[in-house]
Amino acid sequence: MASTNQITASTCCYCGVGCGVLIEHDGEKILGVAGDPSHPANYGKLCSKGATLHLTGDLDARGLYPELRLGKGLARSRTDWDSALDHAASVFAETIREHGPDSVAFYISGQLLTEDYYAFNKLARALVGTNNLDSNSRLCMSSAVVGYKRSLGADAPPCSYEDIEQSDCLLIAGSNMAYAHPVLFRRLEEAKARRPEMKVIVIDPRRTDTCELADLHLAILPGTDVALLHGILHILLWEGWIDRAFIDAHTEGFAALKKLVRDYTPGTVAEICGISLENLQACAELIGQAPSFLSLWCMGLNQSSAGSAKNSALINLHLATGQIGRPGAGPFSLTGQPNAMGGRETGSLSNLLPGHRDAANPEHRAEVAGYWGVDALPQNPGLTAIELFEAVRAGTIKALWIACTNPAQSLPDQNRVHEALAACPFVVVQEAFFTTETCQYADLLLPAASWGEKEGSVTNSERRVSHVRRAVPAPGQARPDWAITTDFARRLEARLRPAQPSLFAFADSAALFEEYKQLTAGRDLDLSGLSHALLDDLGPQQWPFPAGARQGTPRLYGDGRFPTDSGRARFHADPYRAPKEKREARFPLTLNTGRLRDQWHGMSRTGTAARLFGHAPEAVLSLHPDELRRRRLQAGDLVKVRSRRGSLILPVQADEAVRSGQAYLPMHWGNRFLRGLGTNVLTLPAFDPLSKQPELKHAGIEVEKVELPWQLFALVEGDVQQRFAALRPLFDGFAYASLTLTGRERPALLIRAASAVAPEGELLARIDALLDVVEGPVLAYDDPRRTVGKRVRIEDGRIKAIRLAGETAARDWLKNLWSEGQADADLRRWLLAPLATPPGNAAAAKAGKTLCNCLDVSEAAVCAGIARGLDLDGLKLELKCGTSCGSCVPEIKRLLAAPSLSAAANA
């Protein structure tokens, strides 16, 4: 990095690994990013998302000033902060006076900083007097919270990242760790390379990139995890591979569990789970014989109507074998969002209070009320995410504040969510990116500071607290989340409790942390010894970190004592219950959802970086080749995917990683990038009875081909966010529309659309005008009889924009020409000819996907290298793929193992 620029150490804003980053900037603008070699979470490594942080956050997608709508149906207009927050305070105060405190609600995010969380908590509980404060962490981690609390006594992951490297047997359940937590996966890869005797087991219905490292992959039927885990325990008991001394000394409830799992015989479990008896036995033996056993899990266990049971069933294995509280051992939940842990710590779920307290516990409420100096905290149970939006839809929630999250993309059953947001009398959205699907429903839109622009703290998956430092000022009038929240709170105080001392006299984020940390003193997550200054002095620290400490706590429960009333951990005997939606004739396929390697959540940030679309350029449904043949489908066909809640049209692809009878669709696609409300128009809102976490991983669907003969393909470079905003509404009338980004050095908007008939000429003319293919150096051909039209804009000898309508056979050829920065000599002859196919072999030209995003290496280049006989080391040396973040290595290994490529290399 250039010495004339400044470097600020901070933390990545994506997953719960909590990687340290070094931000290069000039005091005004972020210029680059690198991994922080001194940060104990990543030691300098970054994944493909973290390594491109400096390329995200296009200012054209950012909120720069407050916007207010003065009536439903009216457009928002720019306003100032005083007017915006005064208006919000007046509406909230009036709503509370007329309908009571539970008529308002706050829905916040695992991407907020701990200090932001605390401000919202105090606002909702102490000032408004409602427990209607929930977080999008309800969608990802609440089952893990229940699992830890009821099994171990506290929501405290007992392990450290070092345990991943030290374990003898590591079980990964319901997590594509290679995509979801890539830096940790790199650490695991390196550990297994050093110690090949380490055993890795992966439980996942799909064969993901994570499975490439596995010694054993159990491709269980979706939702059968509880049966599998009980079946493993049955074998451990039968073989005597349990720690009876640990069970007797440190646990309770084993007799009831032993009685339950007696019925989960290997044969029965193998049949329920759809796996072989041999693999089930092998899994139990690897666990039972291992000197140390560590489990890692994520959404595949949590996002389920049986999520709490799955968590406890997995923790049961650790308690039964005594594999907890020592190096390389323990149940280790991998957190999805960067500060979902901080949200749990501050009590930012509707059933929690700060310091791992329970909102339903009178003593806990009294402790917090006394500390805050208010008479009492609300007793009424708060609404959890699914319940909250149903209450909005029903009209009982009349004012809703949404911060740093996008429920109009991420919640299940999107039709109902959009109905709720449209019906709510007053919606405030506090957001850095004004392009999210939720922002369209905002009556008041408040611009928030984003990554690199604010200060505070986050807690990662291993309980490690890091200082998030500000590198540059926020653009325009954007403000830190805590500052927006406390400013609003002071204005609301003046209306609800005038002439009383303010509860929100915070000068900065450090003051919020100082007040909050005392609520943790003496509790399991004791943070009372930490401060922003101490984190700057000592570096990131794991809690508990009590007052006077100089070092964090890497591992919990080493003494065998647990924070329960008896001091013992608890076994839980939950029977296996099938998922809510069973396979039936109308919906014979089971839909699973998951992550893409280079995208994050609803893509509000990653969706601004064109290069992050290189590996997966559009939303595609994956089916096993047998399912395609059964339905007479070809890869690339457009299909209608139907569930009981809605339908979606998108392309289909063959994928042998998905078992027959199942389907896979990435979670990230919302209505912004894919017409039809996106992936979650299909998913169901059924939730776990204890954690209230929805079953986002299991929905019954059917797939059928749709005939949409009139198609459109367009590409235009430059001003992508502005063009996106102008063009996206014009595609609402198409049956299928996908708008994404493409390119590396020259970002471009890429559009694919289809309908049964050609649209009206006026609509196409509006699209052409926004694509800049009407006037100037534009080559054009039209055949009105066939409703075919072609437009190519060429400037300085290269293509700048393309629009094909009616037939799109040349799209890949033209996209290649654009990507290569040239205009082929045959282009004019092809364009003016009434032919569907481009000249020569160009029809077969296909750009293919980018396999290595860091070094811009295509899948085609890797395949060509393999055909020449290159192995992994040779590919790294010649092409440089896999030498930066390493996220592409599992896929490269899979290509190396492909029979066709191996045969070509050996020919």
N, C-alpha and C positions, 0 to 999 in steps of 0.2 A: 504493500500500500504506500502511496506517495507520502513523503515525510511532511509536505506542506499542509496536508489535511489533518484533521483531528480524529482520534479513535475514542469511542465510548463503549465500555463493556456493558452489555445488557443481556437480555434473555429472549429466546425465540418465542413467538406468539402462537405457535401451532400446537403440537400435541403435548401430552403430559410428561414427556421425557424431560423437558425443562432445560434444553441445551443452552449453554452460554454462547453468546455471539459478540463479535467485535464489530461495531458499526463505524464505517468510515464516512466522514461527512465534512462539510466545510462550514458548519455552524448554521447553515440555512437549509441544505439539501442533503439527503442520504445518497452516497455515491457508491457504496459497496458494502459487503458483509463477508465475514470469515468466522469460522468456529473459534471459540475461546479455548486455547490449549490448557488453561489453568482451571477451567470449570469441571468439577468432578462428575457431572452428568454425561459429558460428551468428549472431553479432552481434545477439543479442536475439530471433531467430526461434525458434519452437517449433512442432512438429507437433501434430496433434490428440491424440496419446498423451501427449507431453511436457507439453502445456498442462493436462492433467487429472491430473497426478501426485498432486496434493494430495487428489484424490477417491478414490484407490486405497488398498489396504492396510487394508480393513475389519478392525477388531480381531477380529471374530468369525471371520475366516479365518486369523488369525495364530496361530502357536505361542507360548504364553506361559510354558511350563515344560516340562522334560523329561518324557517318557513312556516307560515300560519295559514290555515284555511278557516275562514269565518263562517262557513256553512256547508253542510253536506251537498255534494254535487258541484261546489265551486272549486276553482283552482287555488292552490296555495300561492302565497306571495311572500316575498322577502320581508323580514321584520328584524327588530333589534332584540338583544337578549333581555332587556328589562321588560319590554312589551310581551315577549314570548313567555317568560317565566311568571310574570304577573297574571297573565291570562290563564296559564295552567293552574296556578295557585287558586285563582278565583273559581275556576270550574271544579277543581277537586274539593275545595272547601264547601261550595254550594252542594255538590253531590253528597258529601259526607253528612252535612246538616240535614239534608232532605231524606236520604236513604240509609244513613248509617255508615260506619267505617268499612263494613264488609261489602259495600257497593263499589269499592275501588280495589284495584289489584296491581301488582308489579310483577313483571316477568323478565328475568335478568339472565345472566350468561356466565358460563365457565371460562369465558375469555376476559372477564373483568379482572382487575387487580384486587388483592385482598382488601385494600383500603376502600375501593369502590363498593365492594360487597358490604363492608361494615356500615358505610353511609346509608345504603339502601335498607339494611336491617333496622337501623335506628329510626330511619324515616317511617318505615311501615309499622314497626311494633310500638315504638315509644311515642311517636307523634300522631300518626293516623289512628293507631289502635286496631290494626288488622294483622292476621297471620296469612293474608293472601299475598304472599311473597314466595314465588317459586322460580326455579332456574332451569335452563335447558339441560343442566346436569341431571335433571329428572329423567331425561331421555337416554342417558348413557351410564351413569354411575350409581343410581339410587339402589339398585339391587345389591351392589357390592357393599354399600353402606349398611344395608340390613343384614347381609351375610356376616360381615365383620362384627357388628354390634351384638347380634343375637348369639353368635358362636363364640366370640372371643371377649365380648363385653365392651368393646369400644371400636369406633371406626378408625382403625389405625393399621395400615399395611405394615406388617412386622419386618419387612425385608429391606435390603439395599441392592443397588444395581450390581455391586460386587458379587452378590450371591449368584447371579446369572453366570458369572465366569467360574464360580467355585463349585457349582452343583455337579453331582454325578449323574443325576437323572432329572431331566427338565421336561415338564408337561406343559404344552401350549394348547389351551382350550378356547375355541371360539374367538380366535384372533389371527388375522393375517398380519403378524408382527412385522413382516418384511415391508409391508405397505404402511401400516398404521403407526409403527414405532421403529422406523428404519435404523436409527442410530443404535438403539439397544440390540437390534437384530445383527448389526455389524459386530457388536461386542460378543454376541453369542457365536457368530460365525468364527471369529478369531479364537475364541475359547475352545471351540470344538476342533479347530485346526491344530491348536497346541495340544489338546488332550482328546484324541480320536475315540478314546474309551468312553467319553461322556455320551450318554444316550439322550436323544431328543424324541419325544412323542408329540404328535400333533393330532388334535381332535377337531375336525372341520368337515362339513359335508362336501366342500369343494377341495380340489387339489390346488392350493394356492402356491405362490412363490415361497411361502414359509415352509411348505412341505418338502421343498428341494433339499432342506437340511435335515429332514427327519429320518431317524432310523425306523420309525413306525408311524404310519398315517392311518388313523381310524376315521374313515369317511362315513360317519354315522348318519342316519336319517335325521333331518332337521328336527330339533326339539326333543330328542330322546336322551339328552345329557344326564338327567337324573337317573334314569334306568341304567345307563352305562356306569356311572360312578358308584351306584349301589352294587352293580354286578362286580366291579373291581373289588369293592370292600368284601363282598361275599367270598371271593377267591382268596383275598388276604387272610380272612378268618380261617378258611378251610386249610390253607397251607401253613398257618401259624406265623405269617409274616406281619404280625402286629407287635406293638410295644405294650405288653400288659402292665408293666410297672408304671409307665407314664400314664396310661389310662386310669389306673387305680389312684395314683397320687395327684393327678392334675385335672381330671375331667369328671363330668357327670352326664347322665343320660345315655350311657352306652348300652345298657340292657335293652332299652326300647328300640334302639337302632339295630342292635344285633338281631332282635326278633323280626324286625321289618325286612332286613336284607336277606334273611334266610330264604325268602321266596324269590329272590332275584338270582336264580340259578344261571350258570353260564349259558346253557342252551336257550333259556327264556330270554335273557338279555341280548344274546347275539341275534335272535330273531327280531326282537323289538327294534334294535338299533340298526339292523341291516348290515352287520359285519360278520366276519368269520369267527368261529369259536377259537381258532388258533390265534388270531390277532388279539382277541380279548384276553386269552390266557397269557400271551406274550406281554401285553401291556401291564397286567397285574404283576407278573414276575419282575419286570424291569423296575417297577415301583417298590415292590416288596423286598427286593434284594439290594436296592441301592443304598450305599452308605449315607447319601444325602439326596433329598428329593425336594424339588422346587416346582411350584405350579405358577403359570402366568395365564391370565385370562382377560378378556375384554368384552366387546359387545355381543358376541355369539352366546355368552352365558347371560349377560345382563338384560339385553333387550328381549324379554320373554315374559309371558304371563306366568311362568314358573321361575323367574329369575332369582328370587330369594332362595328357593329350594335348590336350584343349581349351585348357587354360591355356597350354601351350607353343606351340600353333599360333597363338594370338592374339599372344603375345609375339614369335613369328617375324615377324609383320607389322611390328612396331616396329623390330626389328633390321634387317630388310631395307630399310626406308625411312629408317633413322637417326633415327627419331622417338622419342628417349628422352634424358633428361638436360637438357632445355631447356624454357622456358615453354610451357605449352599442349600438351605432348607426353608420351607415356609410357603404359605399361600400369598401370592403377590398379584394383586389387581393392578393392571396397567390402565392408568387414567387416560381418558380420551382427550380432554381439553387442557389447555395450558395451566388453568388455575381452578379446575373443578375441585381439587383438594382444598384450596383456599376458601371456596364457597362452602364446602362442608364444615370447615373449621369455624367460619364466621356465622354459621347457622342459616345459610341462604337457601334452604329448602323450607317449604311451608311447615314442616313438622319439627324443625330444629330451631335452636337458639345458639348464640355465640358460645364458643368454648365446648363444643360437643354436648350441649344441653338439649333437652327435649321440650318442645313447646307445650306438650300435654302434662308435664310434670310441674305441680304447683310450687315446689321448692325451687326448681330451676327458674321458673318465671319470677318468683320473688327475688332471687339473687340478682337477676339481670335488671329488674325494675329498680331495686335499691341502688345498684351501681349507677344506673342512668339518672336516678333522681326523679322518677315518675311514680305515681301511686300504684299502678299495676300494669301488667301486660295483658293482651287479649287472651281470653280463654277459648274462644271458638276455634275449632280446627281450621287451618288454612286449606285452600284448594290447591291440589297438585295440578301439574301442567294440563293434562287431558281434562280434568274436572274444571279447571279454571276457564279454558276456552269454551267448554260446553256452557258454563255459566254466562260467559260473554254472549254466546249465541242465544241463550234463553232470555237475556235481558236483565239478569240480576246483577251482573257487573256492568256498571255504566260509565266508568272511566278507567282506562287501562294504560299503564306506563310500561313500555317495552324498551329494554336497553341492551344493545350489543348482541342481538340475536335475531333470527329470521324465521319466526314460526310459520310464516306463509310459504315456507319451503321445507322445514325440518319436521314438523309434527305430522303424525299419521292422519289419514282420512282428510286430505286437503280440501275437498269440497266443503266440508263443514267448517273448517278453520277459516276459509275465505268468507263464508257466509257470516261467521261470527265477527270477523274484523269489519266487514262492510256494515254490519248492523250496530256496532258499538257507537254510542253517542259521542264519545271523545277518546281518541287514541293518540297517545304521545309516543313517538319513536325517537330514541336517543341513539344515534348511529353514526359511525365514521363514513360509511359508504351509502350514499343516497340511491344506489342502484338496486338494492335488495327488493325482493318481492313484497316484503312487509311495508316498505316505505310508501307504497302507493296508497295505503290505507291511513297514513298518518294525517291527523288534523293539525298536529304540531310536530314538526321535524326539527330535531336539535342536533347540530354537528358536533361530534365527539372527536377528541384526539385519538390517534391510533398508535400502532407500534412505532417505537423510536421517538415518540412525541410526548410521552407522559412518564411519571415516576411513581413507584410503589413497590409491591412485592408479590411474588407468586410462590406456590408450593407445588413441587412436582410429585410424581408417583411414589418416590421413595421418602416422602416427608421432608424434602430438602427445600428450605426457603431461600430464594434468590432475590437480590435487589434488582429491580427493573429500573434502568436509568434513562433519562431523557437525553436524546442527542440533538434534536432540532426542534424548533417551535412548530406547533400545529399550524396547518395552512388556514388562511382566511381568519374566521372568527371561531374556529373549532376550539373546544375547551376539554380538559380532562374530565372523565366521568364523575369522579368524586366531587369536583368543583361544581358541575352542573347540578348534581343531586343535592349538595348542601346548600347551594344558592336557592334552589326551589324550596327546600325544607324551611329555610329561614322565612321565606315569603309566606309559606303555608302556616308557619307558627304564628305569624302576625295576625292571621285570620282565625286560627283555631284556639290559640292560647295567648292572647295579647298581653303585653306588659309583664311577661314572665321571662326570666333569663333564657337565652337561647341554648338549645341542646346541640347546636351545630356551629359552634364558634371555632372552626378549624382553619388554621392559616395555611396548612399544606398537607400533603399526604402523610408525612412523617408524624404529624400530630394525630391523625386518625389511627395510625398503627400503635402509637404510644397509649392511646386510650383503650384500644381493642385488646392489646396483649395482656392487660391486667385481668381480663375476663377468662384467661386461660391459666392463670397462676394456680398451681397445685392440682391441675387436672391432667388427664392422660396426654394431652397435646401441649403441655406447658411451653409457651413461647415468651414467658415474662423476661427472660434474659436477653432477648433479641432486640435489635433496633436497626434502622437503616445504617447508622454509622458503624455499628458492630459488624454488620454484613460487609460493609466496605473494608473493614479492617481484617476480618477473619475469612471472608469469602462465604459462599453459600453453606448453610448449616441445617442439619436434620433435627427435627423436634422428636422428643421433648428436649428443650433447651432452657432450663430454669434459671432464675436470677443467680448470677455469680458463676455460671458455667463458662467454660472457654472452648468447649467442644460439643458437637451434637451427638445424638444417639443413633448409631448405625443399625441396631437390631433390637427388637422388642421380645419380651417373654422368655429371655434366656434363663430366668430363675424358675420358670414353670408357674408363675403366678399371673393371673389374669384379672382385669378390672371388672369382675362380676361381684355380686353380693357374697358369693361363697369363695371367691378367689380361684375358682375352677372354670375351665373352658367347658362349653356345653355342646354335646352331640345333638343333632336335630334329625328326627326320623320323619321326613316328608316323603310320602309316596310319590311315585312317578305319575304325572298326569299329562295326557297328550295335549299338544297345542290346541288352541281354540278352534282353528279352522282345519278340519280333516279333509283329506282328498275325497272328492266326489265327482260324479259324471260331469256336472256343469263346470267345475273348476278342478281339473285333474292334476294340475301342476302346482308345485310348491315354490313360491318365489322367495328367494333369499336376497338380501341387500348387503352392500359392503362398500369398501373404499377403493378409490383409484390411487395409484402410486404418487401422482404429482398434483393432486387436487386436495383441497381442504374444505370439509363441511359443505356449506351452500355456495362456495366459490366467490363470496363477496370480495375477498382479497386475491386469492390465486386466479380467479377468473379475469383479473385485469392484466395478467402476464401471458402474452401470446405463446411463449415457448412452453408453458406448462400444459398446453393442449397437444403437444407433439406426440405423446405416448398414447393418448386416448382422445382423439379429436372430436368425438360426438358420443351421445348416449346410444348404446346398443344393448339389446337384450341377448344374453347368452343362453343357448340351449345345447344339449348333447346332440351330436349328429344323428342319432337314432330318432330323436324327437323331430328334427327337421324332416327326415325322410317320411316319418309317420304322417306329417302334416303337409307333405309335398311342398316344402319350402326350400329355397336356395339362400345361401348367405347373401346378405344385402337386401333381401326382400323386406318391404314394409309390412308390419303386422300390427294388428290391434290386440293389445293386452288388456283383458278384462278381469276385474275382481268384483266382489260384492259392492264395492264403494265407488268405483269409477273405472275409466278406461284411458288408455294412452296409445298413441301410434308412434312407432319408432322402428328402426331397422333391426334385423336379427342376425346373429352370427353363430357359427358352429364352435363349440367349446367342449373338448373332451374332459376338461377339469370339472365340469358340472355333470352330476349323475343324471341318467334318464329319469324322467318324472319330476325333475326340478328345473328351475330357471334362476338366473342371476342378473341383477341390475344394480349398478352403482348408486349409492345414496345421494350423490351430490347434485343431480340434475333437478332443477326447479323450473318454474314457469318462465324465468328469464331466458334460459338457454334452450328449453325444450317446451314447445307449445303443449298445453294440456295439463298444467299444474305439476308436472314432473313426477318423479318416482313415487312420492308419498301420496299421490292420488289413489294408489293401489293398496297401501298398507292399512292395517286395522288398529283401532284405538283401544282394543282390549288390553288390560294391564294387570300386572302382578298385584295380588290383594294386599301385600305388605309394603312393597316398595313403590307401588303405583307407576312402575316403569312400563311403557307400552311394548307390545310384541311386534317390533319393527322388522324382525328377522323371519317372519313366517306368515305368508298369506297365500290363500288359494287363488289361482288364476287360470285362465284359458287363453290360448294364443291362436289367432287365425289370420290368414293372409288378407290384406286389403288391396284392392285394385285402385290405384291412384295414378292414372296414365299421364296426367299433365304434371311435369316436374320443372323445378327451377333450381338453378345453381348460380351463386353469385360470390364474387370475391372482390373486395376493395380495400386498398391499403391507405393508412393515414387517418387520423382523427377517429380512432375506432370506437371510443366510448360515446362520442357525440353521434356518430352514425348509428351505433347500436341503439341508443335511446330514441332516435328518430325512426329507425326502420322496424324495431321490434313490434310496435303496435299494428303495423300494416300487415303482419302475418297472422293475426288472430283469426282471420277468416279461412285460413288454409287448414286442411285436415291434418297435415304434418308440417312442422317447421322446426328446424334446428339452427340456432345462431350461436356460433362459437368464434374463437380467435385462432389465428394461425400465423406462422412466420417466426423469425428469430430476430434478425436485425431490422426487418421492415414489417412490423405488426400489421395484420389485416383482419378484417371482419369476413367470416366465412358463413355463407347461408345455404342451406338445403331446404327445399320445401316441395310439397306435392299436394295435388287436389284432384278431384274426379274430373273437373272441367277447367278450362282456362279462366282465369279471373277477368273481370272487366278491364278494358283497355285503360281506363282512367287510373285504376289501382297500379297497373304495371308501369304506367307513365310516372306515377309518384315514386315508385320504387327506383326506376331508372334515374330520376332526377337526383335522388339521394345517393345513388351509386356513382353519380358523375359520369354517366355513359350516354348523355343526350347530345351535348355539344362538344366542339373541340376535336382533338385528334382521336376520333372514335370510328372504328370499323364496324359496320352494321349490316345485317342481313335479316330480312323478314319474309316469311311465307304465311300470309294470313289464312290461306286455305287449310294448312296443316297446323295452325296456331303455334308455329315455330319462330323463334327470334333469337338472334345472336348479337351480342355487343362486346367489343373489346376495346378498351382505351389504351393507347400506346403513347408514352412520352419518353423522349431521350432514348429511343431504341429498345424500351422494355415495357412489359405489360404493367399497367397500374390498376386496372379494374376489368372484371369479367361479368357478363350476365348471359346465361343460357336459359332459354325458356322453351317449353314444349318437348325438347329432347336434350339430354345432358351427357351423351356418350363421350364427349370430348373433355369432360371436366377434369379428369386426372392429368391428361396431357397438358391442358392449359394451365392447371395449377403447377405442374412441374416447370413449365416455361416461366411462369411468374416467379416461382421460387428461385430459379436459376438466373433471374434478372435478364431475360432475353426475350426476343420476339422471333420465333422460328420463321425461316424463309417460306415455309409452306402455309403459314398462318392465313395470309390473305386469300390464297387459292381455296383453302378449306372453308374459310368463313363465307365466301361468296358462292359456294356450291351447295345444292340442295341435298347434301348427303348427311346421314346420321353419324357416320364414323369419320374420325380424323385421318389424315394421310399416313401411308406406310404402316409402320409398326406402332405408331403413336397411340392407337386405341388400346394397346396392351400396357402402355406406360402408366405406372401407378407409383405415386410418391412413397407410399408405405409409411409406417409410423416411425417416430424417433425412439430408439431403444435406450440410448444414453443421452439424457437431457443435458447433463453437465458439459459434455464435449461434442454434442450434436452429431452423434453417430446413429445412422439409420439401421433398422432391422435388416434391410437389404444388404448393407455393407457388411454386417456381421455374418449373415448367411453366406455371402460371397467369400469371406475370409475362411469360414469353416470349410467350404467346398474346396478351398485351396490347401486344406490340411492344417490350418492354424488351430491350436488348442487355446485354452483360456489365457494362459500366459502370453501366447503369441498374439492373440487378439488385443490384449492390453498393451503390448509393446508396439504393435503396428497401428492400431486404430485409437488407442488411448481409452477406449470404453472401459468402464468399471474401475478407473484409476482415481476418480474423485470421490463422490459420495458412496459409490458401490451399490446403489439401489438396483442397477440393471443386471448385476452379476447372477442372481438366481434365474432370470430369464435367459441369459446367455448360456448358463449351464444346461437349461432345458433344451435349447436349440442344439447344443453340442451333443446331447443324448438322442436327438431325433433321428430315427432310422434313415430317413431319406437323405438328410444332410451328412450323416456318418458314412453312408454308402457313397455319396459323391466325393467325400474327402478321401475315401480309400480306393476310389476308381483309378 
